[in-house]
């Protein structure tokens, strides 16, 4: 059995002969006018196919990739718009509920003023949940977020004062002698804040409506 170098040499030789034989036969056949014409025609077609086909294939691949990227961007944009819309719709509903609750409070006279404190309290649960959970990032409009935050700041103040009112009326404890009871003074604070908070809520709802159009 031939050694390993000898075997490799024979394999290389056979491969070279097998590769050169078609070329050699083609050269011999070139003397034939019909074969030469067919050969040159096929060669020209092959070269033309390479020159034209490769750029076309690359351009088609580029366009397909661009279309896929555009579709991905469009899908992400629609998902973000949908999440923004849902967050704004929920906040709008909570703000409108607070607006109605404030109107009920200022339209009913009480024994110590023209404003009453009712249950249930005003709501800011959705705003707090969205703030803590990061959902406000879908709004992506700082001025709109500021308008909504201003409304909820006022709502938070109303919630705090009404809680103090209930403490003063139902869990009075020790009282310091003064010209008027603490609940009456708290009602004055509430009455002074009601208009500003109502305007802030209306402004926030109007801004949300504009964003939802």
C-alpha positions, 0 to 999 in steps of 0.5 A: 500500500502506498505511503500517505504522502504518495497517496495524497500525491496520486489524489491530487494528480487525479483531481487535476486531470479530472478538472483539466480534462473538460477544459482540454476538451472544450479547447479542442471543440472550439475549433468547431464553429457551431460549438464555439458559437454555442459556448460563447453564447452560454458564456455570455449568458452566464456572465450577464446573469452574474453581473445582473443577477447578483446586484438584483438579488442583493437589492431584493434582500435589502428591500426585504430586510427594510420592509421587515424592519419597517413592519416591526417599527410600525407594530411597536408604534401601534402597540405604544399608541394603544397602551397610551390610549388605554392609560389616558382613557382610564385616567380620564374616567377617574378624573371625571368621577372626581369632578362629579364628586366635587360638584356634589360636595359644593352643591349641598349646604351644611350646618357650618357652610356651603360645602359638605364632606361625603363618602366615598372619598375622591380617588387617585388610585389609578394615578398612583398605580400608574406612577409607581408601575411606570405606565406613565412613560407611554404618554410621552408628552411632558406637558400633558403629564404635567396637566394631569399631575397638577389635577391629581395634586389638587385631588390629593389635597382634597383627600387629605383635608376631608380625612382631617374633617372626619377625624375632627367630627368623629374622633374629636379627642381633646379640643382647644378652646377657639372661636370656631370648631376645627371642622368648620375651619377645614371646610373653609380650606376645602371651599377655597380649594374646590374651584382651583381643583375643579379647574385643574381637573377640567383642564386635564380632561380637556388635554386628554381629550385632545391627545385622544383625538 
